Amino acid sequence: MTELKLTKRDPEKESAESLRSQGNVPAICYGGGFDNTTIYVNDIDFRKVYRKVGTSGLITTSGDISGEQCLVQDMQVHVVSGDLLHIDFKMVAKGETTEVTVPIEVSGEPSAVSDNTGAIYIANSEIVIETIPSKIPESIKIDISDMKMGDTVRVSDLNLGKDVVAVDDADMLVVSLSGIKENEEEEDVSTEEVSMEPELVSQKGKKEEVE
């Protein structure tokens, strides 16, 4: 069980700057029958928990909101210092389905990669799924050892497990195997389309903004 202490706060009495100077991170929790509630967590404690669970693992809450389960929904991180500025926690009601973003783990090496005639292009490294909390997988695994030149893996090809449903489009490309020259051209196009990193590191899904 991974546990994290959540402490309620009054934004009018405790500023975000003051909290950060004390080693805390302002946050908000919502969903699962909870109203939007402003809270804060200890910076070091949160980082330890996040290294274990990421964005797909359940966290058991303690402190002012005790005995509940939540997911890390969004994080705002300073692009230069790496300091945590704000965190969104999505509360999860036991037994009710919820949407969550989980990583996709690719393993294996096709023969075309081994003999340097082809290259793997990973189009998406995560997927949004819907399931009950107890069925949330740590990751979705793909073995690409048997892929041939021109093969693709799409969301519809993934083995998500029992009671897990994909929210992303079934035709969304996950992995493809192409000739090295063709693959390099795809990467060039991808680089042009994504010219800068966003300041907000977030999961796909709805988020409430709170000052």
LUMLOKE-195573 format. One line per 3 residues: number of its first residue (from 1); their letters; for each residue x, y, z of N, C-alpha, C. Coordinates in nm, 4 decimals, decimal comma. Atoms other than C-alpha are relative to their C-alpha. Example, Ala and Ser with C-alpha at 12.3 -4.5 7.8 and 13.67 -1.06 7.14 Angstrom:
2
1> as> 0,0890/-0,1190/0,0000/1,2300/-0,4500/0,7800/0,0900/0,1200/0,0000; -0,0820/-0,1190/-0,0060/1,3670/-0,1060/0,7140/-0,0770/0,1090/0,0730
***
This chain:
211
1> mte> 0,0849/-0,1200/0,0000/0,0000/0,0000/0,0000/0,0887/0,1254/0,0000; -0,0738/-0,1255/0,0085/0,1347/0,3426/-0,0982/-0,0848/0,1110/0,0589; 0,0794/-0,0971/-0,0756/0,0213/0,6155/0,1397/0,0597/0,1390/-0,0097
4> lkl> -0,0440/-0,1394/0,0053/0,0373/0,9944/0,1214/-0,0936/0,0851/0,0848; 0,0786/-0,0876/-0,0880/-0,0756/1,2540/0,3729/-0,0487/0,1226/-0,0763; 0,0609/-0,1184/0,0597/-0,3171/1,5186/0,2399/-0,0477/0,0926/0,1114
7> tkr> 0,0395/-0,0981/-0,1012/-0,3644/1,8346/0,4464/-0,0821/0,1089/-0,0660; 0,0857/-0,1045/0,0557/-0,6522/2,0734/0,3779/0,0623/0,1376/0,0256; -0,0515/-0,1361/-0,0172/-0,5663/2,4392/0,3286/-0,1014/0,1026/-0,0451
10> dpe> 0,0830/-0,1132/0,0391/-0,7385/2,7749/0,2978/0,0869/0,0932/-0,0846; -0,0837/-0,0832/0,0868/-0,5932/2,9598/-0,0055/0,0070/0,1456/0,0433; -0,0007/-0,1398/-0,0431/-0,6877/3,2934/0,1521/0,0927/0,0226/0,1195
13> kes> -0,0847/-0,0123/-0,1184/-0,4799/3,2192/0,4609/0,1411/-0,0544/-0,0233; -0,1294/0,0616/0,0280/-0,1966/3,0094/0,3165/0,0318/0,0141/-0,1479; -0,0339/-0,0215/0,1408/-0,0388/3,1306/-0,0046/0,0847/-0,1149/-0,0525
16> aes> -0,0789/0,1056/0,0630/0,1227/2,8943/-0,2529/0,1486/0,0213/0,0254; -0,1413/-0,0309/-0,0214/0,4578/3,0728/-0,2109/0,0441/-0,0376/0,1410; -0,0319/0,0326/-0,1387/0,4475/3,0307/0,1655/0,0119/-0,1508/0,0195
19> lrs> -0,0031/0,1458/-0,0116/0,3703/2,6587/0,1351/0,1277/-0,0566/-0,0600; -0,1200/0,0515/0,0668/0,6547/2,5992/-0,1091/0,1259/0,0306/0,0812; -0,1167/-0,0365/-0,0804/0,9018/2,7821/0,1169/0,0161/-0,0911/0,1206
22> qgn> -0,0024/0,0924/-0,1137/0,8111/2,5305/0,3891/0,0187/-0,1460/-0,0444; -0,0227/0,1350/0,0500/0,8781/2,2303/0,1670/-0,1265/-0,0755/-0,0357; 0,1274/0,0610/0,0368/0,5161/2,1674/0,0708/-0,0388/0,0397/-0,1425
25> vpa> 0,0488/-0,0292/0,1353/0,3327/2,1653/-0,2628/-0,1513/0,0204/0,0048; 0,1449/-0,0191/0,0059/-0,0136/2,3205/-0,3096/-0,0622/-0,0974/-0,0990; 0,0651/0,1004/0,0835/-0,2615/2,0793/-0,4608/-0,1507/0,0125/0,0111
28> icy> 0,1458/0,0065/-0,0037/-0,6266/2,0038/-0,5224/-0,0408/-0,1445/-0,0235; 0,0548/0,1326/0,0277/-0,8305/1,6843/-0,5106/-0,1462/0,0147/-0,0390; 0,1363/-0,0074/0,0500/-1,1577/1,6207/-0,6910/-0,0391/-0,1331/-0,0610
31> ggg> 0,0492/0,1229/0,0606/-1,3748/1,3478/-0,8394/-0,0376/-0,1026/0,1048; 0,0367/0,1077/-0,0902/-1,5090/1,0280/-0,6888/-0,1000/0,0402/0,1058; 0,0985/-0,0466/-0,0963/-1,7920/1,2132/-0,5192/0,0491/0,1125/0,0889
34> fdn> -0,0554/-0,1091/-0,0803/-1,5614/1,4761/-0,3668/-0,0180/0,1333/-0,0715; -0,0044/-0,1352/0,0538/-1,6065/1,8483/-0,4139/0,1468/0,0399/-0,0151; -0,1365/-0,0490/0,0128/-1,2976/2,0363/-0,5271/0,0509/0,0461/0,1361
37> tti> -0,0534/-0,0319/-0,1320/-1,0830/2,0554/-0,2144/0,1457/0,0393/-0,0128; -0,1388/-0,0452/0,0046/-0,7650/2,2604/-0,1844/0,0769/-0,0623/0,1161; -0,0822/0,0713/-0,0973/-0,4879/2,0750/-0,0024/0,1459/0,0340/-0,0251
40> yvn> -0,1423/-0,0014/0,0323/-0,1117/2,0511/0,0220/0,0613/-0,1311/0,0458; -0,0734/0,1210/-0,0367/0,1372/1,7645/0,0430/0,1458/0,0365/0,0194; -0,1426/-0,0202/-0,0174/0,4957/1,7404/0,1558/0,0734/-0,0345/-0,1291
43> did> -0,0701/0,0174/0,1272/0,7285/1,7764/-0,1442/0,0790/-0,1309/-0,0040; -0,0840/0,1199/-0,0010/0,9728/1,5001/-0,0466/-0,0845/-0,1269/0,0055; 0,0871/0,1178/-0,0118/0,6978/1,2567/0,0561/-0,0688/-0,0302/-0,1325
46> frk> 0,0669/0,0211/0,1281/0,5160/1,3112/-0,2723/0,0948/-0,0581/-0,1034; -0,0958/0,0501/0,0989/0,8280/1,2539/-0,4828/0,0298/-0,1484/0,0224; -0,0227/0,1413/-0,0308/0,8901/0,9230/-0,3033/-0,1161/-0,0854/-0,0488
49> vyr> 0,1194/0,0732/0,0428/0,5322/0,8128/-0,3699/-0,0086/-0,0039/-0,1523; 0,0134/-0,0077/0,1455/0,5376/0,9292/-0,7322/0,0994/-0,0922/-0,0706; -0,0978/0,0918/0,0599/0,8539/0,7296/-0,8041/-0,0523/-0,1438/0,0003
52> kvg> 0,0558/0,1351/-0,0093/0,6606/0,4185/-0,7001/-0,1209/-0,0198/-0,0907; 0,1295/0,0225/0,0647/0,3194/0,4746/-0,8577/-0,0180/0,0723/-0,1324; 0,0191/-0,0757/0,1237/0,3605/0,7291/-1,1386/-0,1407/0,0569/-0,0090
55> tsg> 0,1344/-0,0538/0,0205/0,0322/0,8391/-1,2905/-0,1078/-0,1074/-0,0045; 0,0986/0,1081/0,0133/-0,1327/0,4966/-1,3005/-0,0209/-0,0802/0,1272; 0,0125/0,0757/-0,1238/-0,0831/0,3646/-0,9467/-0,0887/0,0686/0,1017
58> lit> 0,0891/-0,0541/-0,1025/-0,3348/0,4080/-0,6671/0,0775/0,0431/0,1236; -0,0565/-0,0525/-0,1237/-0,2428/0,6152/-0,3632/-0,1090/-0,0036/0,1066; 0,0927/-0,0032/-0,1130/-0,4114/0,5627/-0,0264/0,0276/0,1256/0,0813
61> tsg> -0,0168/-0,1283/-0,0665/-0,4709/0,8921/0,1513/-0,0045/-0,0130/0,1517; 0,0054/-0,0132/-0,1451/-0,4085/0,9824/0,5145/-0,0068/0,1488/0,0315; 0,0092/-0,1410/-0,0372/-0,4277/1,3060/0,7109/-0,1433/0,0477/0,0054
64> dis> 0,1340/-0,0588/-0,0064/-0,7287/1,5341/0,6731/-0,1008/-0,0731/-0,0882; 0,0863/0,0828/0,0850/-0,8683/1,3146/0,3939/0,0573/-0,1410/0,0059; -0,0615/0,1285/-0,0328/-0,8051/0,9653/0,5213/-0,0800/-0,1186/-0,0533
67> geq> 0,0628/0,1251/0,0399/-0,8750/0,6172/0,3890/-0,0618/-0,0017/-0,1374; 0,0517/-0,0060/0,1365/-0,9544/0,7187/0,0319/0,1100/-0,0419/-0,0966; -0,0970/0,0325/0,1036/-0,7845/0,6313/-0,2966/0,0013/0,1099/-0,1054
70> clv> -0,0098/-0,1042/0,1023/-0,6557/0,8725/-0,5581/0,1114/-0,0331/-0,0983; -0,1028/0,0093/0,1038/-0,4423/0,9029/-0,8705/0,0603/0,1381/-0,0207; -0,0599/-0,1269/0,0401/-0,1982/1,1723/-0,9756/-0,0548/0,0340/-0,1379
73> qdm> 0,0646/-0,0370/0,1248/-0,3952/1,3511/-1,2456/0,0832/0,0990/-0,0813; -0,0812/-0,1010/0,0684/-0,1746/1,6510/-1,3296/0,1073/0,0526/0,0942; -0,1056/-0,0663/-0,0759/0,1484/1,8125/-1,2174/0,0490/0,1208/-0,0781
76> qvh> -0,0614/-0,1176/0,0616/0,2765/2,1620/-1,2868/0,1414/0,0112/0,0554; -0,1402/0,0012/-0,0388/0,6555/2,1699/-1,2835/0,0727/0,1181/-0,0632; -0,0771/-0,1117/0,0530/0,8893/2,4677/-1,3222/0,0984/-0,0528/-0,1046
79> vvs> -0,0785/0,0528/0,1121/1,0645/2,4226/-1,6571/0,1507/0,0149/0,0186; -0,1432/-0,0221/-0,0202/1,4000/2,5520/-1,5335/0,0494/-0,0718/0,1253; -0,0470/0,0556/-0,1274/1,4318/2,4504/-1,1679/-0,0462/-0,1423/0,0262
82> gdl> 0,0559/0,1318/-0,0267/1,2196/2,1350/-1,1799/-0,0834/-0,0061/0,1266; 0,0804/-0,0041/-0,1221/1,0353/2,2483/-0,8667/-0,1456/-0,0332/-0,0307; 0,1428/0,0274/0,0125/0,6834/2,1156/-0,8180/-0,0779/0,1243/0,0389
85> lhi> 0,0783/-0,1205/-0,0259/0,4391/2,4053/-0,8413/-0,1416/-0,0314/0,0449; 0,1382/0,0343/-0,0343/0,1006/2,2343/-0,8183/-0,0289/-0,1425/-0,0446; 0,0364/0,1382/0,0316/-0,0515/1,8856/-0,8192/-0,1516/-0,0141/0,0039
88> dfk> 0,1421/0,0364/-0,0002/-0,3984/1,7596/-0,9094/-0,0120/-0,1481/0,0338; 0,0292/0,1388/-0,0340/-0,5235/1,4409/-0,7441/-0,1445/-0,0321/-0,0378; 0,1336/0,0458/0,0370/-0,8196/1,2528/-0,8874/-0,0426/-0,1079/0,0983
91> mva> 0,0501/0,0972/-0,0957/-1,0172/1,0761/-0,6150/-0,0742/-0,1108/-0,0749; 0,0574/0,1156/0,0671/-1,1310/0,7269/-0,7100/-0,0920/-0,0739/0,0970; 0,0957/0,0722/-0,0839/-1,4454/0,5684/-0,5664/0,0180/-0,1504/-0,0204
94> kge> -0,0209/0,1444/0,0075/-1,3996/0,2003/-0,4858/-0,1148/-0,0666/-0,0758; 0,1007/0,0744/0,0748/-1,5788/-0,0267/-0,7322/-0,0586/0,0729/-0,1189; 0,0507/-0,0768/0,1133/-1,6555/0,2519/-0,9810/0,1093/0,0162/-0,1050
97> tte> -0,0984/-0,0139/0,1072/-1,4874/0,2771/-1,3198/0,0547/0,1422/-0,0053; -0,0639/-0,1304/0,0132/-1,2445/0,5593/-1,3799/0,0940/-0,0020/-0,1188; -0,0957/-0,0114/0,1091/-1,0289/0,6840/-1,6656/0,1384/0,0283/0,0570
100> vtv> -0,1371/-0,0188/-0,0463/-0,6540/0,6653/-1,6191/0,0958/-0,0207/-0,1163; -0,1025/0,0144/0,1033/-0,3464/0,7047/-1,8378/0,1088/-0,0937/0,0503; -0,1036/0,0958/-0,0392/-0,1043/0,4129/-1,8251/0,1080/-0,0062/-0,1084
103> pie> -0,1090/0,0079/0,0984/0,2367/0,3721/-1,9924/-0,0062/-0,1271/-0,0831; -0,0137/0,1161/0,0877/0,2998/0,1360/-2,2825/0,1463/-0,0418/-0,0007; -0,1370/0,0518/-0,0036/0,6092/-0,0835/-2,2454/0,0240/-0,0893/-0,1224
106> vsg> -0,0340/0,0749/0,1205/0,7673/-0,2115/-2,5673/0,1238/-0,0856/0,0275; -0,1137/0,0896/-0,0190/0,9975/-0,5148/-2,5553/0,0230/-0,0822/-0,1264; -0,0329/0,0819/0,1156/1,1722/-0,7372/-2,8084/0,0662/0,0807/-0,1102
109> eps> -0,0665/-0,0644/0,1136/1,3636/-0,6635/-3,1279/-0,0279/-0,0763/-0,1284; 0,0265/0,0664/0,1280/1,2407/-0,7428/-3,4785/0,1309/-0,0275/-0,0751; -0,1200/0,0354/0,0767/1,4875/-0,9051/-3,7171/0,0460/0,1153/-0,0884
112> avs> -0,0369/-0,1130/0,0865/1,4755/-0,5964/-3,9414/0,0810/0,1039/0,0762; -0,0790/-0,0924/-0,0826/1,6139/-0,3897/-3,6540/0,1378/-0,0605/0,0263; -0,1271/0,0682/-0,0285/1,8808/-0,6475/-3,5751/0,0976/0,0097/-0,1169
115> dnt> -0,0900/-0,0049/0,1168/2,0150/-0,6414/-3,9329/0,0099/0,1403/-0,0601; -0,0148/-0,1413/0,0371/1,9887/-0,2597/-3,9556/-0,0686/0,0388/-0,1306; 0,0767/-0,0384/0,1193/1,7374/-0,2557/-4,2416/-0,1290/0,0734/0,0365
118> gai> 0,1235/-0,0654/-0,0417/1,4465/-0,1247/-4,0382/0,0156/0,0650/0,1361; -0,0031/-0,0703/-0,1284/1,3691/0,0928/-3,7386/-0,1414/0,0086/0,0559; 0,1275/-0,0100/-0,0696/1,0934/0,1091/-3,4812/-0,0354/0,1460/0,0241
121> yia> 0,0514/-0,1340/-0,0271/0,8839/0,4237/-3,4605/-0,1100/-0,0118/0,1049; 0,0993/0,0039/-0,1078/0,6970/0,4653/-3,1297/-0,0828/0,1286/-0,0066; 0,0867/-0,1155/0,0187/0,4040/0,6966/-3,1982/-0,0643/0,0460/0,1302
124> nse> 0,0618/-0,0337/-0,1278/0,2453/0,6806/-2,8539/0,0553/-0,0917/0,1096; -0,0600/0,0771/-0,1093/0,4012/0,5717/-2,5249/-0,0937/-0,0163/0,1188; 0,0985/0,0168/-0,1058/0,0834/0,5813/-2,3167/-0,1387/-0,0097/-0,0615
127> ivi> 0,1365/0,0185/0,0479/-0,2856/0,5032/-2,3456/-0,0970/0,0307/0,1128; 0,1046/-0,0264/-0,0982/-0,6016/0,6177/-2,1708/-0,0956/-0,1185/0,0008; 0,0893/0,1139/-0,0153/-0,8084/0,3299/-2,0360/-0,1092/0,0328/0,1012
130> eti> 0,1052/-0,0135/-0,1010/-1,1223/0,2885/-1,8276/-0,0198/-0,1353/0,0661; 0,0180/0,1236/-0,0747/-1,1586/0,0283/-1,5538/-0,0264/0,0339/0,1462; 0,0161/-0,0223/-0,1428/-1,2248/-0,0177/-1,1829/0,1385/0,0076/0,0639
133> psk> -0,1320/-0,0204/-0,0608/-0,9420/0,0759/-0,9426/0,0831/-0,1267/0,0166; -0,0753/0,1225/-0,0261/-0,8455/-0,2828/-0,8611/0,0542/-0,0650/-0,1272; -0,0427/0,0587/0,1271/-0,7942/-0,3624/-1,2323/0,0980/0,0885/-0,0764
136> ipe> -0,0904/-0,0910/0,0711/-0,5680/-0,0702/-1,3223/0,1379/-0,0661/-0,0151; -0,1319/0,0627/0,0201/-0,2521/-0,2199/-1,4801/0,1121/0,1018/0,0182; -0,1145/-0,0892/-0,0116/0,0918/-0,0767/-1,4090/0,0428/0,0509/-0,1371
139> sik> -0,0350/-0,0369/0,1361/0,1540/-0,0735/-1,7821/-0,0660/-0,0976/-0,0961; 0,0462/0,0885/0,1064/0,0405/-0,2225/-2,1128/0,1238/-0,0451/-0,0762; -0,1228/0,0532/0,0580/0,3095/-0,4515/-2,2522/-0,0218/-0,0477/-0,1442
142> idi> 0,0025/0,0434/0,1400/0,3834/-0,5136/-2,6212/0,1322/-0,0682/-0,0325; -0,1185/0,0694/0,0496/0,6273/-0,7726/-2,7577/0,0038/0,0165/-0,1516; -0,0072/-0,0303/0,1438/0,7399/-0,6556/-3,1035/0,0996/-0,0887/-0,0732
145> sdm> -0,1027/0,0871/0,0595/0,9855/-0,9389/-3,1724/-0,0388/-0,0529/-0,1370; 0,0441/0,0624/0,1251/0,7739/-1,0822/-3,4567/-0,0470/0,1008/-0,1052; 0,0440/-0,0998/0,0979/0,6995/-0,7531/-3,6349/0,0833/-0,0084/-0,1278
148> kmg> -0,0653/-0,0014/0,1310/0,7823/-0,7443/-4,0075/-0,0047/0,1417/-0,0563; -0,0055/-0,1317/0,0613/0,8642/-0,4472/-4,2268/-0,1395/0,0427/-0,0456; 0,1307/-0,0520/0,0369/0,5528/-0,2327/-4,2684/-0,1094/-0,0307/0,1011
151> dtv> 0,0996/0,0330/-0,1029/0,3736/-0,3817/-3,9656/-0,0254/0,1193/0,0921; 0,0357/-0,1022/-0,0981/0,1926/-0,1556/-3,7216/-0,0735/-0,0648/0,1167; 0,0798/0,0382/-0,1161/0,0444/-0,1921/-3,3759/-0,0869/0,1196/0,0361
154> rvs> 0,0945/-0,1047/-0,0349/-0,2670/0,0083/-3,3019/-0,0701/-0,0350/0,1294; 0,0687/0,0223/-0,1269/-0,4805/0,0459/-2,9919/-0,0855/-0,1262/-0,0054; 0,0868/0,1173/0,0138/-0,7173/-0,2205/-3,1237/0,0772/-0,1319/0,0099
157> dln> -0,0819/0,1215/-0,0062/-0,4253/-0,4696/-3,1258/0,0505/-0,0315/0,1405; -0,0568/0,0164/-0,1337/-0,3364/-0,4249/-2,7587/-0,0801/-0,0976/0,0852; 0,0632/0,0887/-0,0972/-0,4089/-0,6860/-2,4948/-0,0101/0,0765/0,1319
160> lgk> 0,0170/-0,0871/-0,1165/-0,5535/-0,4678/-2,2197/-0,0329/-0,0763/0,1282; 0,0371/0,0767/-0,1182/-0,6685/-0,7420/-1,9863/-0,1499/0,0041/0,0254; 0,1414/0,0132/-0,0305/-1,0043/-0,8343/-1,8389/-0,0538/0,1272/0,0661
163> dvv> 0,0719/-0,1151/-0,0569/-1,2482/-0,5507/-1,7592/0,0708/0,1331/-0,0228; -0,0691/-0,1244/0,0334/-1,0168/-0,2894/-1,9111/-0,0385/0,0404/-0,1422; 0,0476/-0,0498/0,1298/-1,1471/-0,0745/-2,1988/0,0844/0,1200/-0,0426
166> avd> -0,0762/-0,1137/0,0523/-0,9497/0,1639/-2,4205/-0,0928/0,1186/-0,0225; 0,0728/-0,1244/0,0252/-1,0720/0,5233/-2,4237/0,0510/0,0646/-0,1277; -0,0581/-0,0533/0,1231/-0,8339/0,6299/-2,6990/-0,0577/-0,0721/-0,1218
169> dad> 0,0532/0,0555/0,1239/-0,9409/0,5696/-3,0589/0,0657/-0,1328/-0,0333; -0,0500/0,1343/0,0311/-0,9049/0,2060/-3,1646/0,1036/0,0017/-0,1115; -0,0919/-0,0064/0,1134/-0,7139/0,3148/-3,4771/0,1276/0,0784/0,0317
172> mlv> -0,1178/-0,0793/-0,0358/-0,4554/0,5224/-3,2876/0,1275/-0,0843/-0,0111; -0,1258/0,0707/0,0205/-0,1040/0,4203/-3,3910/0,0834/-0,0008/0,1275; -0,0873/0,0139/-0,1170/0,1215/0,2892/-3,1153/0,1446/-0,0218/-0,0446
175> vsl> -0,1351/0,0337/0,0464/0,4230/0,1328/-3,2912/-0,0052/-0,0386/-0,1471; -0,0102/0,0453/0,1380/0,5306/0,0846/-3,6515/0,1452/-0,0380/-0,0295; -0,1333/0,0426/0,0438/0,8269/-0,0834/-3,8231/0,0153/0,0363/-0,1465
178> sgi> -0,0182/-0,0452/0,1381/0,9584/0,0796/-4,1370/0,1476/0,0035/-0,0343; -0,1380/-0,0134/0,0441/1,2714/0,1198/-4,3450/0,0649/0,1173/0,0694; -0,0698/-0,1030/-0,0766/1,5359/0,3350/-4,1818/-0,0208/0,1384/-0,0590
181> ken> 0,0175/-0,1303/0,0619/1,5074/0,6184/-4,4348/-0,1403/0,0517/0,0228; 0,1401/-0,0394/-0,0191/1,1271/0,6237/-4,4124/-0,0241/0,0387/0,1449; 0,0197/-0,0265/-0,1414/1,1401/0,6124/-4,0338/0,0591/0,1346/0,0404
184> eee> -0,0644/-0,1268/-0,0318/1,3829/0,9068/-4,0163/-0,0844/0,1163/-0,0477; 0,0868/-0,1061/0,0513/1,1456/1,1136/-4,2311/-0,1181/0,0197/0,0928; 0,1118/-0,0116/-0,0931/0,8598/1,0349/-3,9906/0,0416/0,0758/0,1247
187> edv> -0,0472/-0,0671/-0,1190/1,0719/1,1495/-3,6973/0,0211/0,1483/-0,0250; -0,0189/-0,1397/0,0339/1,1600/1,4741/-3,8777/-0,1317/0,0742/0,0040; 0,1327/-0,0625/-0,0002/0,7904/1,5491/-3,9278/-0,0488/0,0169/0,1426
190> ste> 0,0433/-0,0053/-0,1390/0,7187/1,4689/-3,5634/0,0697/0,1124/0,0742; -0,0769/-0,1044/-0,0667/0,9966/1,7058/-3,4516/-0,0506/0,1371/-0,0385; 0,0504/-0,1285/0,0450/0,8580/1,9881/-3,6616/-0,1322/0,0328/0,0649
193> evs> 0,1334/-0,0239/-0,0563/0,5086/1,9432/-3,5208/0,0064/0,0345/0,1478; -0,0117/-0,0260/-0,1428/0,6233/1,9463/-3,1575/0,1265/0,0807/0,0215; -0,1155/-0,0870/-0,0008/0,8525/2,2464/-3,1330/0,0472/0,0358/0,1392
196> mep> -0,0416/-0,0363/-0,1338/0,8567/2,3002/-2,7578/-0,0752/-0,0838/0,1019; 0,0607/0,0789/-0,1059/0,7825/2,1162/-2,4338/-0,0993/0,0860/0,0774; 0,0950/-0,0759/-0,0812/0,4713/2,2252/-2,2420/0,0474/0,0091/0,1431
199> elv> -0,0376/-0,0141/-0,1394/0,5186/2,3559/-1,8901/-0,0802/-0,0943/0,0882; 0,0876/0,0841/-0,0809/0,2319/2,1399/-1,7673/0,0148/-0,1454/-0,0400; -0,0107/0,1431/0,0230/0,2997/1,7686/-1,7355/-0,1300/-0,0607/0,0462
202> sqk> 0,1338/0,0401/-0,0400/-0,0463/1,6170/-1,7424/-0,0435/-0,1280/-0,0664; 0,0696/0,1120/0,0598/-0,2575/1,3136/-1,8067/-0,1102/0,0551/-0,0879; 0,1141/-0,0370/0,0802/-0,5338/1,3189/-2,0609/-0,1236/-0,0068/0,0884
205> gkk> 0,1198/0,0038/-0,0808/-0,8581/1,4097/-1,8941/-0,0379/0,1386/0,0459; 0,0532/-0,1272/-0,0452/-1,0612/1,6876/-1,7371/0,0719/0,0455/0,1253; -0,0677/-0,0539/-0,1161/-0,8942/1,9159/-1,4849/-0,0642/0,1323/0,0392
208> eev> 0,0509/-0,1258/-0,0509/-1,0331/2,1945/-1,2680/0,1174/0,0866/0,0399; -0,1062/-0,0922/-0,0355/-0,8102/2,5027/-1,2267/-0,0399/0,0760/0,1237; 0,0258/-0,0727/-0,1235/-0,7855/2,6620/-0,8850/0,1149/0,0937/0,0265
211> e> -0,1065/-0,0955/-0,0306/-0,5931/2,9762/-0,7956/0,0588/-0,0312/0,1370
***
